[in-house]
Amino acid sequence: MGKKGQQIMNRHFVLLLLGIWLVGCSTAEPTVTPTTVAFASEIQIAIATDDFTAGTPRIPFILYDGPQQVSDAQQVTLTAFDLSQDPPAPAWQGGAAGYNDYEVPYWVAYPELPQAGFWGLSAEIMLSDGTATRAQFTVEVKEAAQAPDVGDEAPPSQNRTLATEPDIEKLTSGDDPIPAFYQMTVAEAVASERPSVIVFSTPAFCQTAVCAPVLRSAETVYDSLAGEVNFIHLEIYKEFNPELVLADEVAEWRLSSEPWTFVLDDEGRVAARLGGPVSPRELTAALDPLLP
């Protein structure tokens, strides 16, 4: 971004660098990753994933009041500004969907961001007591996705399964894992002619309370759709001791953060890419169009 673009950003979206994490975990290092969060009034917004592309990207975010998560927001309306313009002009306005069936309440918007670059988003937030407040944040949008995008063929990973590694504790860091999540390779799921849910997460080594529940969401949906959909959990690390070693599939799928949940159709193409938090309700909605 040039000097002019930086000046525009500074003028219209005053940003403070917090010691709050990108709400998700970097896969490059098992450490917290700082993010840029914008302040307005008492509410702050933390973006819950990365890898946004031009079009209508899924942008999940979490509302904070200081260190506390805001759980009583009733409505969030976003306005998107193209920060390459001087002054930035409103380019899109629309609502976000809230998900409270997750350990950490979060919101998801699909703004129309037609070109790559930096976009500012202004959020009007209606709280349960009827008061309204505003907050602002920015996202970087790229021309092409790094991880597989909607419509792409899923990488046919030959991930470890219970058939090749009978010790389930080497396949997942989760407590009380469901063996069905470790029965198939992605390649086998793609060839099965059934929809599939592929969850990349590390339950024990995630750095925040936001990403750990993703696997539990998939397990909840599995309870009702086990006969119709393949479910696969891919651990972020292939070795836990004495050091954390990234799994081969993280590089194969070109992931720069975790967690990620990919929903594949019956041809093995990505039907939905859900970075960051995913509630049972949101995952079920992504699967519904693919079911008989």
C-alpha positions in Angstrom: 0.0 0.0 0.0 1.4 3.4 -1.0 1.8 6.5 1.2 -1.5 8.0 0.1 -3.4 4.8 0.9 -1.7 4.8 4.4 -2.7 8.4 5.0 -6.3 7.6 4.1 -6.4 4.7 6.4 -4.9 6.8 9.2 -7.3 9.6 8.6 -10.6 7.7 8.4 -9.9 4.5 10.4 -7.8 5.2 13.5 -6.4 1.8 14.4 -4.6 0.6 17.5 -2.4 -2.5 17.6 -3.6 -4.6 20.5 -2.1 -7.5 22.3 -5.3 -9.3 21.4 -4.8 -12.3 19.1 -6.1 -12.9 15.6 -9.0 -15.0 16.9 -7.7 -18.3 15.6 -4.1 -19.5 15.6 -1.2 -19.1 13.2 0.0 -22.4 11.9 3.5 -21.0 11.3 4.2 -20.9 15.1 2.2 -22.3 18.0 1.9 -18.8 19.5 -0.6 -16.0 19.7 -0.7 -13.7 16.6 -1.4 -10.0 17.2 -4.1 -8.4 15.0 -5.1 -4.8 14.3 -8.4 -3.9 16.0 -10.2 -0.6 15.7 -11.7 1.3 18.6 -15.0 3.2 18.7 -16.9 3.8 21.9 -16.5 0.8 24.3 -16.8 -2.0 21.7 -13.9 -3.5 19.9 -14.0 -6.0 17.0 -11.7 -8.9 16.5 -11.5 -10.6 13.1 -11.7 -14.3 13.6 -9.8 -15.7 10.5 -7.8 -14.6 7.4 -7.4 -15.3 3.7 -10.2 -13.1 2.3 -10.7 -12.8 -1.4 -12.5 -10.3 -3.6 -16.2 -11.0 -4.1 -18.3 -11.8 -1.1 -15.9 -13.3 1.5 -17.1 -14.8 4.7 -15.9 -12.5 7.5 -16.4 -13.8 11.0 -15.8 -11.5 13.9 -16.3 -11.2 17.6 -17.4 -8.2 19.7 -15.4 -7.3 22.8 -16.0 -4.8 25.6 -12.5 -4.6 26.9 -11.4 -8.2 27.7 -15.0 -9.4 27.9 -16.9 -10.9 24.9 -20.2 -9.1 24.1 -23.0 -11.6 24.2 -26.0 -9.3 24.3 -25.7 -7.7 20.8 -29.0 -8.0 19.0 -28.1 -6.6 15.6 -25.0 -5.7 13.6 -25.2 -3.7 10.4 -22.0 -3.1 8.4 -21.0 -0.5 5.9 -17.9 -1.2 3.7 -15.6 1.5 2.5 -12.9 1.2 -0.2 -9.8 2.7 1.4 -8.1 3.2 -2.0 -10.5 6.1 -2.6 -10.0 9.6 -1.1 -12.2 10.1 0.7 -13.5 6.5 1.1 -17.0 6.2 -0.1 -19.6 3.6 1.1 -19.6 0.7 -1.3 -21.8 -1.8 0.5 -24.2 -2.0 3.4 -25.8 -5.1 5.0 -26.4 -7.1 8.1 -24.3 -9.7 9.8 -25.7 -13.0 11.2 -25.1 -13.8 14.8 -24.3 -17.3 16.2 -24.9 -17.9 19.8 -24.9 -21.7 19.6 -21.1 -21.6 20.0 -18.9 -21.3 23.1 -18.0 -17.8 22.1 -20.8 -15.8 20.4 -19.7 -14.5 17.0 -21.0 -12.8 13.9 -20.6 -13.5 10.2 -21.0 -11.1 7.3 -20.6 -11.6 3.5 -19.9 -8.1 2.3 -19.6 -7.3 -1.4 -15.9 -6.3 -1.8 -15.4 -6.4 -5.6 -11.6 -5.7 -5.7 -8.4 -6.5 -3.8 -7.0 -4.0 -1.4 -7.8 -2.7 2.1 -11.4 -2.2 3.0 -12.8 -0.4 6.1 -15.9 -1.7 7.7 -18.0 0.4 10.1 -20.3 -1.6 12.4 -23.5 -0.2 13.9 -24.2 -2.4 16.9 -27.6 -2.6 18.6 -27.4 -3.9 22.2 -30.1 -5.7 24.1 -30.9 -2.6 26.2 -31.8 -0.7 23.0 -28.6 1.4 22.9 -26.5 1.6 19.8 -22.8 2.0 19.4 -20.3 1.8 16.6 -17.0 0.1 15.9 -14.6 0.0 13.0 -12.2 -2.5 11.6 -10.2 -3.2 8.4 -9.6 -6.3 6.3 -7.2 -7.0 3.5 -8.8 -8.6 0.5 -6.7 -10.4 -2.1 -7.3 -11.4 -5.7 -6.9 -15.1 -5.1 -7.3 -17.3 -2.0 -4.3 -19.0 -0.5 -6.3 -22.0 0.8 -8.7 -23.9 -1.4 -11.6 -21.7 -2.4 -15.2 -22.4 -3.2 -15.4 -24.4 -6.4 -11.9 -25.8 -6.1 -11.1 -29.5 -6.0 -10.1 -30.5 -2.5 -6.5 -31.7 -2.3 -6.7 -35.6 -2.2 -4.8 -35.9 1.1 -3.5 -39.3 2.2 -3.8 -38.4 5.8 -3.1 -40.8 8.6 -6.1 -42.9 9.8 -6.7 -45.5 12.4 -5.9 -48.0 9.7 -2.4 -46.7 9.4 -2.0 -45.4 12.9 -4.1 -47.4 15.4 -3.2 -45.1 18.3 -5.9 -42.4 18.1 -3.9 -40.2 20.5 -1.3 -39.7 17.8 -4.0 -38.5 15.4 -5.7 -35.9 17.6 -5.0 -33.8 20.6 -8.6 -33.8 21.5 -10.2 -35.4 24.6 -12.6 -38.3 24.1 -12.3 -38.3 20.2 -14.9 -39.9 18.0 -13.2 -42.7 16.1 -15.3 -42.1 13.0 -13.4 -38.9 12.4 -10.2 -40.8 11.8 -11.4 -43.6 9.5 -11.0 -42.0 6.1 -8.4 -40.2 4.1 -9.5 -37.1 2.3 -8.8 -38.9 -1.0 -11.3 -41.7 0.1 -13.9 -39.1 1.1 -13.6 -37.4 -2.3 -14.1 -40.7 -4.1 -17.1 -41.7 -1.9 -19.6 -39.5 -3.8 -20.9 -38.2 -0.5 -20.6 -34.7 1.0 -17.7 -34.3 3.5 -16.7 -32.1 6.4 -13.0 -31.6 6.8 -12.0 -29.9 10.0 -8.5 -28.6 10.6 -8.0 -27.9 14.2 -5.8 -28.6 17.2 -8.1 -28.9 20.3 -5.4 -29.1 22.9 -2.9 -26.6 21.5 -5.1 -23.8 20.2 -4.1 -20.6 21.8 -7.7 -19.1 22.4 -11.1 -20.3 23.6 -12.5 -19.3 20.2 -11.0 -22.0 18.0 -11.1 -25.1 20.3 -14.9 -25.6 20.0 -14.8 -26.0 16.2 -14.3 -29.8 16.5 -17.1 -30.0 19.0 -19.4 -28.3 16.5 -18.6 -30.9 13.9 -19.1 -33.7 16.4 -22.6 -32.3 17.2 -23.6 -32.2 13.6 -22.1 -35.7 13.1 -24.6 -37.1 15.6 -27.5 -36.3 13.2 -25.8 -36.7 9.8 -23.4 -39.6 10.3 -25.1 -41.7 7.7 -25.1 -39.1 5.0 -21.9 -37.1 5.4 -18.2 -38.0 5.8 -16.5 -36.3 8.8 -12.7 -36.0 9.0 -10.7 -34.2 11.6 -7.1 -33.3 10.6 -4.9 -32.4 13.5 -2.7 -29.3 12.9 0.3 -31.1 14.4 1.6 -34.6 13.4 3.9 -34.7 16.5 3.1 -33.3 19.9 6.2 -34.3 21.9 8.9 -33.1 22.5 8.0 -30.4 20.0 5.0 -29.4 17.9 5.5 -30.4 14.3 3.1 -29.2 11.7 1.1 -31.9 9.8 1.8 -32.3 6.1 -1.8 -31.5 5.3 -1.4 -28.0 6.6 1.1 -27.2 3.8 -0.9 -29.2 1.3 -4.0 -27.2 1.9 -1.9 -23.9 2.1 -3.3 -22.9 5.5 -1.8 -19.9 7.3 -4.0 -20.1 10.3 -6.3 -22.5 12.1 -9.0 -23.6 12.6 -10.5 -24.1 9.1 -13.6 -26.2 8.2 -14.2 -27.2 4.6 -17.5 -28.6 3.3 -17.1 -30.7 0.2 -19.8 -31.6 -2.2 -20.3 -35.2 -3.6 -17.8 -34.5 -6.3 -15.1 -33.5 -3.9 -15.2 -29.7 -4.6 -15.2 -27.1 -1.9 -18.8 -26.0 -1.3 -18.0 -23.8 1.7 -14.8 -22.6 3.4 -15.3 -21.6 7.0 -12.3 -20.1 8.7 -12.4 -19.5 12.4 -15.4 -20.3 14.6 -18.1 -22.5 13.1 -21.2 -23.2 15.2 -23.4 -26.3 14.7 -26.1 -24.1 13.2 -23.8 -22.5 10.6 -22.2 -25.9 9.7 -25.7 -27.5 9.2 -26.7 -24.6 7.0 -23.7 -25.1 4.8 -24.5 -28.8 4.5 -28.2 -28.5 3.8 -27.9 -27.7 0.1 -25.8 -30.8 -0.4 -28.1 -33.3 1.2 -30.8 -35.3 -0.6 
